[in-house]
């Protein structure tokens, strides 16, 4: 491609080239943006100075390209659907990038012509006539330095690349490349345009990427394992917020002891386990600590020890206990706390696997238990009171475990963000609050 003046291509710019697979028409996007802004095809046609039928065909063509409706249609107005809003945001930025490119080319031509000469303007508005293929050819040749290599990169023929570049030069009214011993090098106009072209192509790619992510989330199912006695209320809070933001997700919570959930996690039947963290992560799993929980000794509100100002280890020595299952991370932490507090290993303890079971045992008997303060937040264990006993400085690391192998899905990534945010926002004070006295 030479640096001399570019002659118009007879007939070549009468319409955009036929779209290749995956290619989006900027002309159709422009019509879509006009309809979204005006709320009707007729007003968009007036704005674009084209027939209503052309606007209708452009919008319908874009919807066919993307495989989904982009507007809610009624007799009064056309409003973008949720996918339409995603497309609109990217389309506005893409068209703004083309407008900025045209303004920069005009300024460059004016500077080259000098003050005594009128500014040279592109022959046609870029946002109405340039195609995705034009921009792809430009960026590929800049990167590969030859039309042959650019054609191989894009999966097109070398004549198709040559034609696309000639059409683009005709549109901007100046040469974009000149040949050198090192291959094709961009002229000042080409170097200016390629920066804007990359931005526009990124926005066009973003349309398909976001729509694909949305479709994937719509089909995605997440199973959240809640490690009993330690995953409350963190998991329900995070899952509830995720459901509010992404109602298209299918969410399930399974409350069970750690050892019952970890096999499902490794097998891919459970996506994440929330609760007390083992001292060492299982092989094949990653774990992330979110906060350290504090222990409290609890009993029913009218328990004989509930009215005392302070209790010692000796006061609790004769009590019967309700404890988590042996071998679970929560039970190991409870055993460590009790040993540190001088309580030892209580005889005749009943083991419970869920908060509901534990509460039922405590409210109907004189038994006591050691639980974590986050579990008492928000009335999770109504009818229980904290006993005035200092259990020392022990802490329980609480967080989540997930598989180390494989990609993190869009839905799972959103859930992990909610889990990380839950202790810092709404439930952080609750996670450290004592049970009601």
C-alpha positions in Angstrom: 0.0 0.0 0.0 1.6 3.2 -1.1 1.8 6.6 0.6 0.3 8.5 -2.4 -3.2 10.0 -2.3 -5.9 7.3 -2.2 -8.5 7.3 -4.9 -12.1 6.5 -4.2 -13.1 2.9 -4.7 -15.9 2.8 -7.2 -18.8 1.0 -5.7 -16.9 -0.6 -2.9 -18.3 1.7 -0.2 -22.0 1.4 -1.2 -22.5 -0.9 1.8 -20.5 -2.8 4.4 -18.9 -6.1 3.6 -20.8 -9.3 4.4 -20.3 -10.1 8.0 -18.0 -12.9 9.0 -18.8 -15.3 11.8 -18.6 -13.5 15.2 -18.3 -10.1 13.5 -20.6 -7.3 14.7 -21.9 -4.6 12.4 -21.1 -1.1 13.6 -23.9 0.2 11.4 -26.4 -2.0 13.2 -25.0 -0.9 16.6 -25.4 2.7 15.6 -29.1 2.1 14.7 -29.5 0.2 18.0 -28.1 3.1 20.0 -30.3 5.5 18.3 -33.5 3.4 19.0 -32.4 3.0 22.6 -31.9 6.7 23.0 -35.1 7.8 21.2 -37.3 5.0 22.4 -38.8 4.4 19.0 -37.8 3.4 15.5 -39.4 6.4 13.9 -37.5 8.9 15.9 -34.3 7.0 15.5 -34.8 7.0 11.7 -35.2 10.8 11.8 -32.0 11.2 13.8 -30.0 9.0 11.4 -31.7 10.3 8.2 -32.5 6.9 7.0 -35.8 5.0 6.4 -37.6 3.4 9.3 -37.4 0.0 7.5 -33.6 0.3 7.5 -33.5 0.9 11.2 -35.9 -2.0 11.9 -33.7 -4.3 9.8 -30.6 -3.1 11.5 -31.9 -3.8 15.0 -33.4 -7.2 14.0 -30.1 -8.1 12.4 -28.1 -7.2 15.5 -30.6 -9.3 17.6 -30.1 -12.2 15.2 -26.3 -11.8 15.5 -26.4 -11.9 19.3 -29.2 -14.5 19.5 -31.4 -12.6 21.9 -34.0 -9.7 22.0 -32.4 -6.4 22.9 -35.7 -4.4 23.4 -39.0 -4.7 25.2 -41.4 -3.7 22.5 -44.7 -2.0 23.2 -47.1 0.3 21.3 -45.7 3.3 23.3 -41.9 2.8 23.4 -39.0 0.4 22.9 -36.9 0.0 26.1 -33.6 -2.1 26.3 -33.8 -5.5 27.9 -31.2 -6.4 30.5 -28.9 -7.8 27.8 -29.8 -4.7 25.7 -28.4 -2.5 28.5 -25.1 -4.5 28.5 -24.9 -4.1 24.7 -25.7 -0.4 24.9 -22.9 0.4 27.3 -20.3 -1.2 25.1 -21.8 0.2 21.9 -21.8 3.8 23.2 -18.1 3.5 24.1 -17.3 1.9 20.7 -19.0 4.7 18.7 -17.5 7.3 20.9 -14.1 5.8 20.1 -14.8 6.2 16.4 -15.9 9.8 16.8 -12.8 10.5 18.7 -10.7 8.9 16.0 -12.4 11.0 13.3 -11.8 14.2 15.3 -8.1 13.3 15.8 -7.7 12.6 12.1 -9.2 15.9 11.2 -6.9 17.7 13.6 -3.9 15.8 12.1 -4.9 16.7 8.6 -5.4 20.4 9.5 -1.9 20.5 11.1 -0.3 18.9 8.1 -2.1 21.3 5.7 -1.1 24.4 7.6 -3.1 27.5 8.5 -3.5 28.7 4.9 -5.2 25.5 3.7 -8.6 24.1 4.6 -8.6 21.0 6.8 -8.8 17.7 5.0 -11.7 15.7 6.5 -12.4 11.9 6.2 -14.6 11.3 3.2 -17.4 9.7 5.3 -18.3 9.5 8.9 -16.4 6.6 10.5 -19.1 5.7 12.9 -21.5 5.1 10.1 -19.4 3.4 7.5 -16.3 1.7 9.1 -16.6 -2.0 9.9 -15.2 -4.3 12.4 -13.2 -6.0 9.6 -11.6 -2.7 8.6 -10.4 -2.2 12.2 -9.2 -5.8 12.6 -7.2 -5.6 9.3 -5.6 -2.3 10.5 -4.5 -3.6 13.9 -3.4 -7.0 12.5 -1.1 -5.4 9.8 0.3 -3.0 12.4 1.2 -5.9 14.6 2.3 -8.4 11.9 3.9 -5.9 9.5 2.7 -7.9 6.4 -0.7 -8.4 4.9 0.1 -12.2 4.5 0.8 -12.6 8.2 -2.2 -10.4 9.2 -4.4 -12.6 7.0 -3.2 -15.7 8.7 -3.8 -14.2 12.2 -7.4 -13.3 11.3 -8.2 -16.4 9.3 -8.8 -14.4 6.1 -7.3 -14.3 2.7 -4.5 -11.9 1.8 -6.7 -10.2 -0.9 -9.4 -9.7 1.8 -6.9 -7.8 4.0 -5.7 -5.7 1.1 -9.3 -4.8 0.2 -10.2 -3.9 3.8 -7.2 -1.6 4.1 -7.9 0.1 0.8 -11.5 0.7 1.8 -10.4 2.1 5.2 -7.9 4.5 3.5 -10.7 5.7 1.2 -12.9 6.4 4.3 -10.2 8.4 6.1 -8.9 10.1 3.0 -5.3 9.4 3.5 -2.7 6.6 3.4 -2.4 4.5 6.5 0.8 2.5 5.7 4.0 2.8 3.6 6.3 0.0 2.8 9.8 -0.3 4.2 12.6 -2.9 4.4 11.1 -4.0 7.7 7.6 -4.4 6.2 4.5 -2.3 6.3 4.8 0.6 8.7 2.0 2.9 9.8 1.9 6.5 8.7 1.1 9.2 11.3 -2.6 8.8 10.4 -2.3 5.0 10.7 -0.6 5.1 14.0 -3.2 7.5 15.3 -6.1 5.4 14.1 -4.8 2.1 15.4 -5.0 3.2 19.0 -8.7 4.1 18.6 -9.3 0.9 16.6 -8.0 -1.3 19.4 -10.3 0.5 21.9 -13.3 -0.1 19.6 -12.5 -3.7 19.0 -12.1 -4.3 22.8 -15.6 -2.9 23.3 -17.0 -5.1 20.6 -15.4 -8.2 22.1 -16.8 -7.1 25.5 -20.3 -7.4 24.1 -20.1 -11.1 23.4 -18.0 -11.8 26.5 -20.6 -10.2 28.9 -23.5 -11.8 27.1 -21.8 -15.2 27.3 -21.0 -14.7 31.0 -24.6 -13.8 31.6 -25.9 -16.9 29.8 -23.4 -19.1 31.8 -24.6 -17.6 35.1 -28.2 -18.3 34.1 -27.5 -22.0 33.8 -25.1 -22.3 36.7 -25.9 -24.1 39.9 -23.9 -23.6 43.0 -24.0 -25.9 46.0 -22.7 -24.3 49.2 -21.8 -26.6 52.1 -22.3 -25.1 55.5 -20.1 -26.7 58.1 -22.4 -27.2 61.0 -21.8 -25.3 64.2 -19.4 -22.8 62.5 -20.7 -21.7 59.1 -23.6 -19.7 60.5 -24.6 -17.0 59.8 -21.8 -16.2 57.3 -22.9 -18.6 54.5 -26.6 -17.6 54.6 -25.8 -13.9 54.5 -23.4 -14.3 51.6 -25.8 -16.6 49.6 -28.8 -14.3 50.3 -26.9 -11.3 48.9 -25.7 -13.2 45.9 -29.2 -14.3 45.1 -30.4 -10.7 45.2 -27.7 -9.6 42.8 -27.9 -12.7 40.5 -31.4 -14.2 40.6 -30.6 -16.3 37.6 -28.2 -18.5 39.7 -29.5 -21.8 41.1 -28.3 -21.9 44.7 -28.4 -24.7 47.3 -27.2 -24.8 50.9 -26.3 -28.1 52.6 -25.7 -28.0 56.3 -23.6 -31.0 57.5 -20.5 -31.7 59.5 -17.2 -31.0 57.7 -16.3 -34.7 57.2 -19.6 -35.2 55.4 -19.1 -32.3 53.1 -15.4 -32.6 52.1 -15.9 -35.7 50.0 -18.6 -33.9 48.0 -16.3 -30.9 47.6 -13.4 -33.1 46.2 -15.8 -35.0 44.0 -17.2 -31.8 42.5 -20.7 -32.2 44.0 -20.2 -29.3 46.4 -18.6 -26.0 45.2 -17.5 -24.5 48.5 -17.6 -25.3 52.2 -18.1 -22.4 54.6 -17.2 -22.7 58.3 -14.3 -23.6 60.6 -11.1 -24.2 58.8 -8.9 -27.3 59.5 -5.4 -26.7 60.8 -4.1 -27.9 57.5 -5.9 -27.9 54.1 -6.9 -31.2 52.6 -4.9 -32.3 49.5 -6.5 -30.8 46.5 -8.2 -28.0 48.4 -7.5 -24.3 48.9 -8.8 -22.5 52.1 -9.1 -18.8 52.9 -9.5 -17.5 56.4 -12.1 -14.7 56.7 -12.0 -13.9 60.4 -11.3 -15.4 63.8 -14.3 -16.2 65.9 -14.5 -16.1 69.7 -16.0 -18.8 72.0 -18.8 -18.4 74.5 -20.3 -20.9 77.0 -24.1 -20.9 76.6 -27.1 -22.4 78.3 -30.9 -21.8 78.4 -31.9 -18.4 79.6 -33.3 -19.7 82.9 -30.4 -22.0 83.6 -29.4 -22.2 87.3 -26.0 -20.6 86.4 -27.4 -17.9 84.2 -27.9 -15.4 87.0 -24.4 -15.6 88.4 -22.0 -12.7 88.0 -18.9 -14.9 87.3 -18.2 -18.6 86.9 -15.0 -20.6 87.4 -13.9 -23.9 85.8 -15.0 -25.6 89.1 -18.5 -24.3 88.7 -18.8 -25.9 85.3 -16.9 -29.1 86.2 -20.1 -31.0 87.1 -22.2 -29.8 84.2 -23.3 -32.0 81.3 -22.4 -30.7 77.9 -23.6 -30.6 74.3 -20.6 -30.6 71.9 -19.9 -30.8 68.1 -19.1 -34.1 66.5 -15.6 -35.6 67.3 -13.0 -34.9 64.7 -14.6 -31.9 63.2 -12.7 -28.6 63.0 -15.2 -27.0 65.4 -14.9 -29.8 67.9 -11.1 -29.8 67.8 -11.2 -26.0 68.5 -13.7 -26.6 71.3 -11.5 -29.2 72.9 -8.5 -26.8 72.7 -10.6 -24.0 74.3 -11.8 -26.3 77.1 -8.4 -27.6 77.9 -7.0 -24.0 78.0 -9.8 -23.0 80.3 -9.2 -25.9 82.7 -12.5 -27.6 81.9 -10.9 -30.9 80.6 -12.9 -33.4 78.6 -16.4 -33.6 80.0 -17.9 -37.1 80.5 -21.3 -38.0 79.1 -21.4 -35.2 76.5 -24.0 -35.4 73.8 -22.7 -34.8 70.3 -24.9 -32.6 68.0 -24.3 -31.9 64.3 -26.5 -28.9 63.8 -27.4 -25.7 65.7 -31.1 -26.6 65.7 -30.3 -29.9 67.5 -28.0 -28.3 69.9 -30.5 -25.6 70.8 -33.2 -28.2 71.3 -31.0 -30.1 73.8 -30.0 -26.9 75.6 -33.4 -25.3 76.0 -35.0 -28.6 77.3 -32.2 -29.5 79.8 -29.6 -28.1 82.2 -26.8 -28.9 79.7 -24.4 -26.3 78.6 -22.3 -25.9 75.4 -19.5 -23.9 74.0 -20.3 -22.2 70.7 -18.9 -19.4 68.6 -20.2 -15.9 69.0 -21.0 -15.4 65.3 -23.5 -18.3 65.7 -25.5 -16.2 68.2 -25.8 -13.2 66.0 -29.2 -12.0 64.8 -31.1 -14.4 67.1 -29.7 -17.5 65.4 -29.9 -19.4 68.7 -32.9 -17.8 70.4 -33.6 -18.8 74.0 -29.9 -19.1 74.9 -27.8 -16.9 77.1 -24.0 -16.4 77.5 -22.7 -17.7 80.8 -20.3 -15.4 82.6 -17.2 -17.6 82.1 -13.8 -16.4 80.7 -12.7 -18.9 78.1 -9.4 -17.2 77.5 -7.9 -16.0 74.3 -8.6 -18.9 72.0 -10.0 -18.2 68.5 -11.6 -20.3 65.8 -10.4 -19.5 62.2 -13.5 -19.3 60.0 -13.5 -19.1 56.2 -14.1 -21.2 53.1 -12.6 -24.2 51.4 -12.8 -24.9 47.6 -11.1 -27.1 45.1 -7.6 -26.1 44.0 -7.9 -27.5 40.5 -10.1 -26.2 37.7 -11.3 -22.7 36.8 -13.5 -20.6 39.1 -16.8 -20.1 37.4 -18.5 -16.7 37.1 -21.1 -17.6 39.8 -18.5 -19.0 42.2 -16.3 -16.0 41.8 -19.3 -13.8 42.7 -20.0 -16.0 45.8 -16.5 -15.8 47.0 -16.6 -12.0 46.8 -19.8 -12.0 48.9 -18.1 -14.3 51.5 -15.1 -12.0 51.7 -17.3 -9.0 52.1 -19.8 -10.4 54.6 -17.6 -10.2 57.7 -16.4 -6.7 56.8 -19.9 -5.2 56.1 -23.2 -6.2 57.7 -22.1 -9.2 59.8 -18.7 -8.0 61.1 -20.1 -6.4 64.3 -22.5 -9.4 64.7 -19.6 -11.8 64.3 -18.0 -10.4 67.4 -21.2 -9.7 69.4 -21.9 -11.7 72.6 -25.1 -13.6 72.9 -28.0 -11.9 74.7 -27.7 -12.2 78.5 
